[in-house]
């Protein structure tokens, strides 16, 4: 016999991040009342009558019709991530890059102007310059940390500010509050890629951003299993502009991938805390190595924006980049002699990864642009995982010797 009592749902705005990460967004089917989130691997959904089908299509944002744009498992992931970021709504996409493209296509039109940090992922520069540029959208690239350069770049047709903080791969920090004021004065949408920090370490919306972009592939999953992206912001922007684009264009996140991300979010806060602590310990150790010219990590007191990072973030994050004396030859030597670290350009995994940005993530960026962004041939990026910190040091020490 079913109980007639209906329990109230918790007010997630009053819960801690850890609780939100395991509880927010969960839906249970009436028939089975499953405890773990169900995976709805279906392309479409049925109706009990033609009238209900007509109503469903007329109000597509309120129910489930076709998994290109409405799916219960994807909705659970969207709701949970929105709650974690403190946003009103979220739309998930097939990848992080498709999230950036979707946001841009939903907001921009021919003749618009974008101000973007030059310290962004290489593919992001290719997207703004080579793809959106073909449709009459122009982009000005500025120094991430120079707030005045953002103001100077504003034009009468500026419609979007875009940045990553911390940046990839030098972990530069942008003053989100200060840039937000400039964007608002210019009447431009302000989007922040929160991939490196995630809501476990940083809340861009609370600092003045309008939109948060995620490559869920990274820390939201946390175990290098699936690819996906997300856009978080106000209900008006996400459901009013982004949802109609996704419904038509179909940059869709699969239900299976959404389910994997849901499981990843449950351990997000724990992983980010430990990986950040491991990264800081490794960065402090690397600063003492004679073969290392410079180390980049926001948690280091030597970092140019250390104080700002500590105001905006709970921890310094899990990315450590450093320049080796000896350039590309020294960088390749270090990378090739590792046995524990995985040589891959992906990041956000529980397993530590190591890469040479100039020849991988930023290889399609011109040598001049790489130089301007500070990406030298001796630069190595490590995304620190959950291995024992002494094991990681031992894996690197041989390659640091002359």
N, C-alpha and C positions, 0 to 999 in steps of 0.2 A: 504494500500500500504506500503510495507516494504522500509525502508530507505536504500539507497545505501552507506551511510556513515558507515565506520567501526571504532569504537572507539578503541583507543589504551589501552592496559592493563597497570595498574600502575606498576612501578618498586618497587617491595616489598623490595628490598635491601635498599631503601631510606625511607621506612616508619617505624613508631614507632610500638612497639610490639602490642599495642592495636588495631591498624589498620590491622596489619597482621592477628591477631587472628580472625577477623570477615570477612576478605576479601580474604585472600590467598587460592588458591586451588579451588575456586568455578568454576564450569562448568555449563553451561545452555544448554538445548536441543534446537536445531534449531527451532523446531516446536512450542514449548510453551514458551521459554524464561522465565522460572520460576525464581522468585527472590530468594526464599529459596532453598537450596540444595535438589535435588531430591533423593529419596530412591529407588535404583534399586534392588528390591527383585526378582531377576531372577537367575536361575542356569546357563543359557547359553545365548549366543548372536547369532543372525542369520546373514547370509551373502546373498548378492544378486546373487552370482554365485559361482560355484565350484572353479573357479579361485581365487576369493577373499577369499574364505575359506582357500585355500591352502596357499595364501600369509599371511593370518592372523596367521595361525599356525606356519609358518616359522619365523614370527616376533612377537612372543607372547608378548614381552615386550613393544610393540608399539600400541597395541589396546586391544579390549575386546573380549574374547573367551569363558571363563568358569570361574565362580566366585570362584573356588578354588584358582585361582591366578591372575585374572584380573576382577575388578568390578569398575564402575565409582564412586560409593559412597565411596568405600574404597580408591580409588585413590585420591579423594578430601581430605580425612583425611590425607593421607600420604603426599600429597603436602603441606598442611597447616602446619603440624607438622615439616616437613623439613624446611620450611621457618622460622618458629619460632625458631628452634634450630640453624639456619644458616648452615644447611647441604645441600648437593647436592641432596640426594635421601633418601627415607624412604620406608620400608616395614612394614606393619602392620601384627600382628599375633593374635592368639586366646586368648592369655593371656600374662602376664608379664613373667612368667616362660617359656612359649613356645618361647618368644623372646630371652631369654638367651640361651635356647637349640638350637634354629635355628642359632643364631650367632656362637655358638660353633661348631655345626655340619657343617656349611658352611666353617669354617676356620680351624678347627683342624683335625688331623688324628692320628691313633695309633702311640704311641711313643712320642707324643708331651707333653710338660710340661706347666702348668699354674701357675702363681703367683696370688693369690687371697687374698684379705683382709679377716681376720677372723671375722671382724665385718660386716657381710652381713646377709641377710635374711636367716633363718634356712633352707628353701627349696633349696636355692642356694647352700649351703654347701652339702646338700644331693645329688643334681644334679651333682656337680663336683666330689664328692667323691664316691658315691655309683653307679651312673649310668654311667657317662663318664669313671670312673675308671675301669669299667668292659671291656672297649674297649681299654685299654692300655694307657689311658691319665692320667698322674699324676698331682697332685696339691699340691703346698706348700702354707700354710696359714701364713700370716704375719701381724704384727701390722700396722693398717691403717695409723697411724700418724707418724710412724718411717720410714722416707724416706730411711735411710741406710738399713733397713731390706729388702726393695724391691730390692735394689742392691745386697745384700748378697744372696738373693734367686734365682737369675738368674742362669740358667744352659745353656749349649750349645744348648739344644732342647727347650728352652722357647719360646713359640709362642703367649702367651696371658697374659696380665695384666688385672685384673678385680677388680673393687671396687664400693662401694656405698659411696657417700658423699653428705650430712651428712649420717652417718650410722644409721642403725636400730638396737636397739632402743636408743642408747646413744648419738646420734647426733655428733659423732666424725667427724672431718673434715680432709680430705686428701689434701695435697698440689698437686693439679692437674698438675701445670706447672712443678714442680720438678720431679714428678713420670713420667711425659710424656717424659722428657729428658732421663731417665733411660730406659724406654720402647723402645724408638727410637734407642738408642745405642745398645740395645739387639736385635733389629730387631723384636720386639714383637708388636702385635696389642694391642692397649690400649683402653679398653671399660669402660665407666663410666655409672653407673646406676644413672639417674637424677630424679628418682621418687619423692624424697622428695622436691626438689626445683622446678622442671619443668623449661622450658626456661624463665618463668616469673621472676625467681630469679637467675638463673645460666646458663651459656653457656659453657659447658665442651669442645665443639669443638674449641671454640675461645681460650681456655686455654691450648690446646695441645692434647686433646683426639682424637682418631681416630673414635670411635663409641660411640653413646649414646643409652642406653637401657631405655625403659619405661615400667612400668606397667601402662597402660592407665586407668586401673580400678580405680586408685587412683585419683589424682588431675586433670588429663586431663578431665575425666568425671566430677568429683567433686560432684556428688550427689548420689553415691553408687548404680548406676542403672545397669551397664553392665560390662563385663569382656573383657579385650583386652590388647595387648602389641604392642611394636613398636621398630624398629631398624633404627637409623639415622646415616648416614655417607657419604662417598664419593660415587659418581656414580659407580666407578669401583668396590668397595667392595659390595655395596648394590645390584646393578643390575647384576654385574658380578659373585658374589659368593652366595649372600643370595637369590636372586630371583630364580635361578635354583633349589635351595633346596626346597623353598616354593612351586614351581610349581610341584615338584615331591612328596614331603612328605605331603604337605597339611595342615600345622598348620594355618589354614585360619581364618581371622577375618570376621565375617558376615557383610553384608551390613547394617543391622539394627543397630548393635553395632557401626559401623563406623559413621553412621548418628548421633547417640546419642553423640559420641565423638566430632563430628563437632560442635554440639550445645554447648557442654561443653567448648570447646576451646574459644568460643566467650566471655566468662566471666572469663577466666583463670586469667588474670592479676589483675582484680578487686578482685577476690576471694583470690588469694594468698597474696595480699597486706593486706587485712583486716584480714585474718586468721593469718598471721604472726604477725600483731600488737596485736591481741587478745592473741596469744601464749606468746609473750614477756611479756605482762601485767600479765598473769597468772603465768609465771615462776618467775617474780619478787615478786609476792605475795607469792608463795610457799616457796621461800627462807626465808621468815619471819616467817613461821609456825614452832612451836617447835617440832612437830611430824615428820618433814621432815629432813632427814640427809643430802641429797644432791640433787641438781636440775641440770638437763642437758638441756641446750638450747643455741644454738650458739650466740644468741643475748645478753646473759648475760655476763657481764665483768668477771665473775668468771669462765666462760668456758675456758678450757685450750687452745683452738684454736680460741678464739674470734676474735683476730686481723686478722688471716688468713681468717676466715669466712666472715668478713666484706670486705675483699679485693675481694673475689671470688663471693660473693652473694650480692644481693640487700637488702635482709632481712634475718632474722634468720630462717625463715620457721615456719611451724605450729605444729611441734612435740615438746612436752615437756615430758621428762621422769624424774622421781624422785624416790629416795630411802626412804622408810619409816622406822622409828625406830620400831622394832618389827617384821621384816621379813614378811614371807608369811601370817601369821595371821593378821597382821596390814594391809597388802595390800588387802586381801580378804574382810576385814571389810570395808575399804574405798570404794572399788568397789561395794560391795553389798548394801551399804546405799545410793548410788546415785539414783536419780530419773530422772534427766534431761539427763545425759550422757548415751549413748548407750553402752552396754557391748558387744563389738564385736572386733575381731582382725583386721578388715579392717580399713583403714585410707583414708584420702583425701576427706572426705565427708563434706558437709556444716553443718552436724550435728556432734557435738563432740562425739568421741568414746573413750572408756577407756578399757584397757586390762592389763593382767598380763603376760608379755612376757615369763617368765620361764615355764609357764604351757600352753601357747598357741602357739605363733609364733615360739618359740625356744624349744618346748617340745621334739622334736625328736633329738635335739642336746644333746650330753652327758653332764653330770653334770660337768665334768672336762673342756669341751670346753666352757660351759656357764660361768664357773668361770673365765677362761682365757679371755673371751670376756667382763667380767665385768657385766654380767647379773645375779644379785643376786635375792634371793627369795623375797626381799623387794622392788624390782623395779616395778614401775607402769608406763605405757606409755599412754599419752593422746594425741590424734590427735584433736587439737582445731578447732572448726567449726565457724559458724557465729552467734551463740547466743550472747546475751548481756553478757559482761564479768562479771558483778556483779552477774548475775544469775548463771554463772558457778562457781564462788567462793562460793556462797551460797550452791550449790549442793555438794561441796567437804568439806566444813568446818566441818560438823557434823562428818564425818569419820576421820578427822584429830585430833579430840579431844580424850584425853585419857579416 
